């Protein structure tokens, strides 16, 4: 099975600040959109769930068809709300890790 | 699958509502609405219509509290294949709705209704409700079919009551039919099938199985009817039996059905009283229901027809039951499971219903993003259908998702609550501001937003809704142009254009497309038409009010602007106004803005539209103008733009927020910066108020509006005409000066302006203004140095010119407008008229120096009067003519010892000829003593000096007549201090004041001297020589101003002392001497009695030792020595004298000249016990130094005896 994943970092105020489509599957634009749509919708679940658990890793909290959503809830005290992650180094690292584990 | 299912659905009697004959749609809607109110009919209400034919099978029916529930299916529906399994799926009643006026033939109606009812075999009750019958129809109808119920025309309330009764009748009939059905089923049994069974019809094994199962299924169905009859207890009993039987026969599908019915009965029994126990119970039982449905679908996996939809429906029913915020987790889990089932659903419409329901339920627990996600799934299913209606549905569903994806049309957003936060945030500080800006851009999933907008555009195009398509394309283009390729941008532009073609011209859309419009600047009124608020309580009404004038900073307005934070602008009715806006087209195509004009909601300004072309990636600043039409406040939220065939409003605030976001990195791109425009500017719309018409003065400088070219120091009159171009008279006017070189305006004819008031509209007044050109060098050293070479350049700079500031106003309140607030005073105006003076270099100073002239006086019979007349000769009456003569010409008999001249060397670098005239304004030195005689200052003039171009000339100014009459300490003591000679008491303060005194006296002196020039016919002016003279006089001011302590004079004495008594009378004798002995010469070899006059100019008695010497032309002393040529009688040396203050003392002596020739008499004295004043005057270095006073030389001409 071809693995495909979409990795998005969302800041508070629901602003996506980093997006990466990773995985070995052939990239289809529709699919990429679907991934983002699913992640966007999953936030409704996350925002409720985050208050009920102390865990930072919420595994498989939502799904649509075969696509499963897992979430890390982390906090960066140095983050300026709204600013986007534009570091190419970070992007490279994320993609390298994706190749390694996916 | 069916939409809108809930647990209670099982207890609802399905009623088809069918229009019979032609029923206009609004009426049908109205009738249906009336019907829908009777969704529940209580059992107690139907008892009057109910007759118990046999013993009712519903033994435990709650007649006092129960009710029958209806579910109206407007338009009806085809029979469901599953109606045996769930009796509530059957259409159990048909209600026809007829509008009698459009269906006159009642027979026809009855027939049509009968035909329609044939489609509903399951219907137990049929009624046709005919509304608004005519009298004939009423009469006719009563004889007809009992199923036709006529509703006579009546008021609404009566009709509703009528309908209620009819529905109670229907309910009672249904209840009786249910009883009949149940009794029949119990006695005769019934065959119940589902699509699941149909395939196994021919298998004998299945047939046997079915027979076994029949009883259980019948019990389940009887339970369903009990539920429909509103008897949950009976229903429960039947369901229990059914469960037992189904379990035994392994009929899991029906088992689940009975279980589900049981939950419905439980719910009905509890009458909607929700408690946690019930919730748990329902949850438990429904999970079991879902489990059994699943079991049955696994069991029947091989079959084509799947009971999956029942499992999903049950899931949805439970989710709807639990649908509360606190159980959101359970609901979300159920809905996630339900969504999983979607891909197994074969029927696309089932999937559609499933997603619709999921979306609705997510929406109910406020999971807006989830709801939006499933709504979009629904829209995609609709879009797969590729027909117009489906596209319309898709469009409507997508429109519901726009809020969650933050791409909503502005038409759906009534207000912007966040914008207020931004306003507050900016006041509270940066951090708050940032957060509130962030909140403006939250949920900006641009990829998703673009996809959604694109789908809306697609569905709108397919649905044939050009306005929605235009709006979607506009939103897409405006918000996401940086993410769209130029080709894509072009495509959107085409979509806009295509949509506009299908729209009527002038269509408005709430969503703006391009261009981006921001406020560029708010031009203040020019200084010519400036408006000033009027303070009616003050004479100078313009004071203290901030003007809208050209000055950025005024000390008056500073405090105000901090308080209000907003500028105030005043517009005047009827006078055009301008606002600059900047447009940007960041896209890759040419943008044609058909018209753009200011959007002013207040409606009291007529805006003028303009059209603009914007090339790709360009920005442009344009001026938008308008004319205020009535008094009031004006708000300018933005611009109306007519572009791509649609009129939209572009709000400045939106772009402001966008630019703020761009500055914070929250927005993809700043549309203005990517067009090469300058950085973000904070321009806010000021508070604008429109005031009634004001007068309007238009200035005009007579003789052309060009620069007034003047030579330095030139004095000229300029005429300024002011005409009132307004429609209101000027009633008050005041002129003041402003700007640099204000002192160059010598006079303004204030009276001319004041005298012309009130200045009617159209009237004109001319004001003469006298100007005196300033010195270039003093004002503008750069220019002076440049022009030093003598080249006459024009140094006209606006900044240097003075300005006339005219504050004027019309009547206090505008009588023409009675609606105006009584307390409001119409503002005044301020007109700034720059006097465009261009100063050319005129005469220039080369140098100035002080010259002293020493011409000895001739000894004559007349008294040698010192420069400042005798203090005791008060009777002396000198005519001013004589004085004048004495000043300008040097009296040969008196001499001019110590006479000082100021020599000014002037050069003329210009190309015209200058004539210089010097005049000295002199106060009579004895004026204070003899006021009656010489009260006025006397002016003395020197002859004119002509200076040709490129030549230099010198002008002499006599400085003799400025001497003070008395040498006293009032001036002098301080002067001593300032010199710091021998006193240690000197303090910095007295030094300063002494210096100031000195300077003041110098200035006084200088002010008396005027150097005027003329050039050509009408150029004349005055040289500013103040500084030059001051510089020249600085060192020797004491000599110029202060008299010597003693003055000496010689006189011939003819008749003893008689002359001395009247010292100035002997004019006649003097003239006589002059006649007899030319030039007043004496004869040799004669005893010549003479006297020396010593005058004390101080206020203290001076004792001295006087000596007189007589020298010949060779300078030899000729009274002493062996070769003495002059004999004398009397005392010449060592004469001890005491001169009282301000008096003079004579000393008589006689000379006998042996040889004719020229002699010089000099008197000198050594002052004994000189005081400080004298020492200071003599500039003595040491206190022991003898103080000598020497008089000027006097010439004596001795003639030989003929």
Interface residues (C-beta under 8 A of the other chain):
Chain A: X13 X14 X15 X16 X19 X32 X33 X36 X37 X38 X40 X41 X43 X44 X45 X48 X49 X52 X62 X63 X64 X65 X80 X81 X82 X83 X84
Chain B: X328 X329 X332 X336 X339 X340 X343 X362 X367 X368 X369 X370 X372 X373 X376 X405 X434 X435 X437 X438 X439 X441 X442 X443 X444 X445 X447 X448 X451 X664 X665 X666
